[in-house]
Amino acid sequence: MSKRVPGSERTREALSDLIAGRLSSEFGRSELVQLATRLIIEEGLEAEVRDALGRDYYERGAAASGGYRNGLRTGRLKSAEGFIEYAAPQVAAVTSRSARSFASI
C-alpha cells in the first residue's frame, strides 16, 4: 500500500536521488531539468489548493462545506525537454468561487 503524500514530496525524493547519483541516467541533465520543473509545478498547484481551501494536508477546516482534497490527477506539460508529467491535486465539494475555478483547471 502506498503512503499518502503530496506529489511534490515524491518528486523531491526523485530529484534528491538524481542529485546524489542514485538514479544514474545517460540523460542526467535533461532528467534534472524535468524533475525540477515538475517540482515547481506541483508545489505551485499544492499552494493554490492550500490557499483556496484555507488549510493544509490532513487539517480540518472550520466550515464543513469548504471542500476537500480528493486525490491526485496527472497532467502533462510540453517543454523543450519533452513532455513533463506532474501530479495535480483534485478538489471536491467546493463552494467558494476561487476554489471552484481551481477545480475546473
N, C-alpha and C positions, 0 to 999 in steps of 0.2 A: 504494500500500500504506500502510495507516495504521500509525502508530507505536504500539507497545505502552506505554501509560501508564495509571496508575490513573485511575478515573473522576473522582476528586476533582480531578485536575490539569486535565482538560478543563473541569470546572465552574468551577474557579478562573480559568482563562483567559477563559471567557464572562463571568464576574462582573466581572473586571478590564476587559474590553471595554465592558461596560454602564456601569460607573462612569466610564470615560474618555470615554464618549459615542460610541464607535464603533458601538454597536448601538442606534440610536435607535428607540424604540418609543413608541406612544401610551400603552401600559400600563407605563411605566417603573417605577413604584413596585411594582406587582404582580409584575413580572418580577424585580425586585431581591429581593423577599421570597422568591419561589420559588427563585431561584438560591442565595440564602444558606441557605435551609432544605435544599436539595439538597446543598450543600457540607457542611453539618454532618452530615447522614445518611451521606453517602459516607465522610467521614473517620472517623466512628464505626465503621462497618462494617469499614473497612480496618484500623483499630486492633484490632478484635476478632479478625480473621483473623491479624494480625501476632502478637498475644498467644497465640492458640491454637496457631499453628504454631511460634512461637518464633523467627521470622526475618522479614525484610522482603522486598520485591520483589527478585528475582534473587539472593538469598542462598541458599547451600546449608545444609541442616541437618545436624546431627551424626548423627541417626538417619535412615536411608533410608526407614523406614516411618512417618514423621511426617506424611504428607500433603503435598499441593502445591496451588498455585493452578491453577484450570482455567478461566480467562477470567472474563467478567462476565455477569450476567443482569440483566434490567431488572425493577425493582419500581415500584409505584405507591402513592402516599400521598394520601389525600383530605384537603384542607385548606380553609380559608375562602377561599383564593386560587385554588382549583381543584385539579385533580389535579397532583401533582408526581411526575415520573418520575425515578428515580435508578438508578445502576449499582451493583449489589451483587456483590462478589467471590464466585466459586464455589470450593469446596474439594473435592478428590477424594482418595481413598485415605487416609482419616482413621482413625487408630487410637485417639487419645486421646478421652476422654469429652467434654471441653469442646468440642473441635473438631467432634466428631460432632453435638453439639447445635446448634452454629452452622450446620453444613452442612444441617441439616434445616429451617432457617428459610426 
